[in-house]
Amino acid sequence: MAELFTILVDILLPIFIIMGIGYFMQKKFELNLQTLAKLNIYFLVPGFIFVKLYSTEFSPRVFSLVVLFFVLLVLMLFILSKIMVKLQGFDRAKGTTFSNSVIFFNSGNYGVPVNDLVFKGDPFAMSIQVIILTMQNILTFTYGIFAMQSVKIGKLKALLGYFKMPVLYAMVAGIVLNISNISVPQFIWTPANYISEAMIAIALILLGAQVAQIKISSALTSVYFSLMLRLLIGPVLSLIIIYIFGINGVAAQALLIASSMPTSVNSSVIAQEYNNYPQFAAQIVLFSTLFSAVTVTGVIYLSRILF
């Protein structure tokens, strides 16, 4: 009970405070959500990814293992989400938003503090979380944006349009400079850190503003299916992969907990940016975050029993 209370106060409460600010600002000022989404995608997220990729030290063995785990997990969730889309008879646009809500999970502003709390700042556990976070960002801002744009403008134009996205060049720069051990000048590193630190807050402000516009319908079945896949099936699939590869100890715990995170705020951000069922996406993020208070706590407890 004490652990549940700690998670609620130290992890969820800060998130909901910032979302609440976004909610009330939207009610009072009617913020331009498209502008906020553009600010996030074209300015804040590239800075965040560059800083994280450049500043994190990766062990080649751990990196390869985590990447393989991530690819298998996302692939299985993607297949299950597409089956669910077919069963529910969604059109292509809504199906894309639904699948994104399942395969994009909140590894940053939720996953990082959860990892820090559970493992008490263990650098090995945090390195695993940062790799997952990196892979999530790459997936979100490559496939996620491509899938959204291809619904509207076709696959070829979507692919060409992606090369105009600054996030691509931020990823390449962060990886190349990290591997090459090239120092970034202080006059660049300082503003890059400022931009990186602002990303989470603005993303949550945007989510809160989106929530303020949500009209909760009685037809929430599709939302519940997304929550089931993201919060319940995700950790189960993670366990299967962990046992198949014989992973144990802190690595197994960190991977299992990372897989249990709620739907990423960025799935809602890109849905807003490309006007692809943004209300549906925001509802999923909202309910996923709420229900995760119970499911994430259960997964943390399970990880300690099993590993």
N, C-alpha and C positions, 0 to 999 in steps of 0.2 A: 504493500500500500504506500509506503514511504517512497519507493522508487517511482511508482506511478505519479505521485504528487510532484516529485522532483522533475520528471520529464515534462509534465504539464506546465509547471512554473518556469523552468529554465529554457525550455525549447519552444513549446507551443505559444505561451503567452506573449513573448516578444514578437513572434510572427503575427499574431492576431492584433496586437497593438498597432503595428504599422499598417496592416490591412484595414483596421478600423479608421485610421487617419485618412486613408485613401477613400474609404466609404463615405465619410462625412464631408470630405473636400468635394467629392463628386456631387453629393446632395446639395451642397451650398453654392459651388462655383460652376458646375456642369463642365468638367474638364474635357479637353479634346483627347479622347482615348487613342485616336489614330496617331496623333503627335507623340503621345507618351510611348506608344508601341515602337514608333520609328526611332525615338531617342534611345530606347533600350536596345533595339536590334542593330542600329547603325553606329552607335557610339559607345554605350556602356558595356554590352556583351563582348565586343572585340577587345576592349581594354581588359576586362576580367579574364578572358581566355588567355590573352598574351601573358599577363602577369602570372597566372597559375601554371601555364606550361613552361615558362622561363624559370620560375623560382623553385620548382619541385624536383627533388633528386629521385630518380627511378632506378631500382635494381632491375637489370634486364630479365632475370628469371621471374621475379614477382610481376613485373610489367606484362610479360608474355602470358603468365597464368591468369592474371586478372582480365586481360583483353580477351583471351579465349573464353573465360567464364561469361563475360559480358556479351560477347557475340552470340554464344549459344542461348543464353537467357533471353535476349531480345528477339532472336530468331523464333524461338518457341512461342513467346508471347505474341509476336506479330502474326504467326500462323493461326493461333487461337483467336486473336482479335478479328482476323479476316473471316474466319468461320462464323463468329458471332455477328459480324456485319451482314453476312449472307443470310443468316437465319432471321435477322430483324428487318431485312429488305431495305436497308439504307441506300440512298443515292451515293454516287461516288464522293461527293464533297463531304457529306456527313460521315460517311465511312472512313474517310481520311482523318477527320477530327477524332473519331472514336478510337481508331488504331493508335493515333499519336498519344491519346490520353493513357493508353495501356503501356506503351513502350518507352515513353518519356517520364522518368520519375525524378523527384526533387532531391538530387544528390548534393546540391549546393547549400542553399540557405536553410535547409532542413537536415539533410544528411550529414553535413560537416559538423554542426553542433551536436547532433546525436552521437556521432562517432567520438567526438572529444569528451562528451559526458560519460559514455559507457566505458571507454578505454583510458580515461583520465590522462589524455594528452599523449598516449603512446605513439611515437613517430612512425612505427611500422604499421600500426592500424590506420593511422591517418594517411600514410602513403597509398594504401589500398583505396581509401575513400577518394583521394585526389585523382587516382587513375580512373576510377568509375566516373567521377565528375567530369574529367576530361573527355572520356568516351561519350558520355551523355551529351556534352556540349557539341562535340563533333557530329554526333548522330542528329541532334536537334536542328543544327544550323547547316546541315548538308541535306540529308534525306527529308527532314521535316519541312524545310522551306521548298525543296524541289517538289515534294508531294503536293503541298498547298498550291504552288504556282501552276503545276501541270494540270490541275483541275480546271483552271481558268484559261490558260494560254497555251497549253500543249507542252509535251515533254521536251521538245527541242528548245523552244524559247525559254522554258524554265531552267534548263541546263545552262544555256548561255547567260541567262539572267543571274544565275548563282555566282558567276565569275565577277559580277559587279558588287558582290557582297563583301564588305570590309572584314567580316569575321573569318573568311577563308585566308586572307593574307595575315591576319593576326595569329591564326593557328600555325601557319607555315613559319612565320617569323619567330614565334615563341619556341617551337620545336628546334629549328635550325640554330638559333642562338644558344639554346640550352645544350644541345649536343656538341656544338663547336666551342662551348665554354667562352663565348665572346661577351665581354662586359658591356652592359647598357649604360650610356652616359647618365649621370644623375639628373640632368635637366629633362631627360625623357622618362626615366624611371619614376621620378617623383609624381608628375601628373598622371602617369599610367596607373600608379597605385591609388591616387585619388579617384580616378575613373572606376577602377576595379571595386573599390570600397563602396561606391555609390550604386552599383548595379543591383544588389539585392533589395535595397530600400525602394528604388524606383519600380522594380518589378512587382514588389508587394503593394506599393501604392496603386499601380495599374490594376492589379488583381482586385484590391479593395474597391476601386472605382468601377470595375466591371461588375462586381458583386452588387453594387448599389443599383445597377440597371437590370439585374436579373429578376425575371418574373417567374417565381417557382411554380411550375405547372404540376398538376396531379399525375401526369405521365412521366414518372421518373424511372421507369423500368430500364431504359437504356443507360441511365446514369448508374444504376445499381449493378448492371452487368459489367460496366467499366470498373467499378470499385471492386467487384469480386475478382476480376482478372488481375488488377493491379495490386490489391492489398492482401489477397489470400492465395490465389494461384501462383503469383510471382514468387513468394517465399517458398512454396512447395516445390516449384521447378528448380529454384536455387538449391534447395536441399538435395534434390536428385543429382544435380551437376556436382555438388560438393562431394557426395558419397562416391560417385563414379570416378572422380579424379583423386580420391583419397586425401582431400584437403582436411586439415584439422587445426586445432588450437586457435590462436588469435586470428589467423587468416580466414578460417572457416567462419568464425563469429562475425568478423567484419564484412565478409561477402554476404552472409545471410541477412544481416541487419541492413546492409546497403540495398538489398533487393526488395525490402519491405516498405520503402519510402512512398509517400503519396504522389499523385500525379504532379508533374513539374509545372511551375508557374509559366515557364517558357512555352508550353503547349498552348496555353491560353493567350500568351503574348503574340505568337505567330498566327493564331486563329484570328485575333483582333486585327493584326497588320494586314492580313490578306482577306479579311471579311468572310471567313469560312466557318460559319456557325459559331461565332464567338460566344454567344450566350450559353450554348450547349457546353462548350469547352470550359467556360468559367464556372458553370454549375458543377461539372465533374471535379475541377480543382478544389472548389469550396467543400463539397461533401467528402472528397477523398482526404483532404486535410483534417476535417472534423473527425471522421471515423478512424483515421490513423492514430489518434490518441490511444485508442484501445488496441488496435492490431500491432502497432510498432512496439508497444509495451510488452505484448504477448510474445512477439518474435525475439525481443531482447532476453526475456526470461527463458524462452526455449533454447536460444543459442548457448546460454550458460549451463543448461542441463545437458545438452547433447555434446558440447565441445569443451 
